[in-house]
Amino acid sequence: YKPKQVKGPLPVIIFHPGGGLALDMSELHTHICMTLCDTAKAAVVCIQPPLSPEHKLPLILDLAYDTTKHYYQHANKYGFLANKLII
């Protein structure tokens, strides 16, 4: 998600939603991410984790770490400011 009418590289919020890894709450997360984006004037990346019971720890934590690391390392590619990344 990117804020409207904001140009240039943006701070970025990496949002790891809750839900106990058992609930698909993507509709609620969309509202939260859009609100964060518009309020903070920052890009928001919402990580949708795989749901349990098929996916268990530590796989879910590894995916969260790897995804966050990817956006940090490739911030310029996405128009993000790597030094202004919030998790």
C-alpha positions in Angstrom: 0.0 0.0 0.0 1.3 3.5 -0.8 -0.1 6.8 0.4 -1.8 9.0 -2.1 -0.1 12.2 -3.3 3.3 11.4 -1.7 6.3 11.3 -4.0 9.8 10.0 -3.7 11.2 7.2 -1.6 8.9 6.4 1.4 9.4 5.1 4.9 8.0 1.5 5.0 6.0 -0.4 7.6 6.3 -4.2 7.4 3.0 -5.4 8.9 3.0 -8.9 10.3 -0.7 -9.5 11.2 -2.1 -11.5 14.0 -4.9 -14.0 13.8 -3.2 -16.9 15.6 -2.1 -18.3 12.2 -5.5 -19.9 11.9 -7.7 -17.1 10.7 -7.7 -15.4 7.4 -8.4 -11.8 8.4 -7.2 -10.2 5.1 -10.2 -8.0 4.8 -9.6 -6.5 8.3 -5.8 -6.2 7.5 -6.6 -4.2 4.3 -8.4 -1.6 6.4 -5.6 -1.5 9.0 -2.9 -1.2 6.3 -4.7 1.6 4.4 -5.2 3.5 7.7 -1.5 3.1 8.6 -0.4 4.1 5.1 -2.5 7.3 5.0 -1.8 8.3 8.6 1.9 7.7 8.6 2.5 8.7 5.0 4.5 5.5 4.6 4.3 2.5 2.4 2.9 -0.6 4.1 3.8 -4.2 3.2 1.3 -6.7 4.7 2.8 -10.1 5.2 0.1 -12.8 4.9 1.6 -15.8 6.7 0.6 -19.3 5.7 -2.0 -20.7 8.0 -1.7 -23.6 10.5 -2.1 -26.5 11.0 -0.4 -27.2 7.7 2.4 -24.7 8.4 4.1 -24.8 11.8 6.8 -23.0 13.7 9.6 -22.3 12.9 8.7 -22.1 9.2 6.3 -19.2 9.8 8.9 -17.2 11.7 11.5 -18.0 9.0 9.2 -16.7 6.3 8.5 -13.5 8.3 12.2 -12.9 8.8 13.1 -13.7 5.1 10.3 -11.4 3.8 11.4 -8.5 6.1 15.0 -9.0 5.1 14.1 -9.0 1.4 12.3 -5.7 1.6 15.1 -4.2 3.6 17.8 -5.4 1.1 15.8 -4.3 -1.9 14.3 -1.1 -0.6 15.5 1.0 -3.5 13.8 -1.3 -6.0 10.4 -0.7 -4.3 10.9 3.0 -3.6 11.4 2.5 0.1 13.8 4.1 2.6 15.7 1.2 4.1 16.9 3.4 7.0 13.2 4.1 7.8 11.8 0.6 8.1 9.3 -0.3 10.9 8.3 -3.8 11.7 
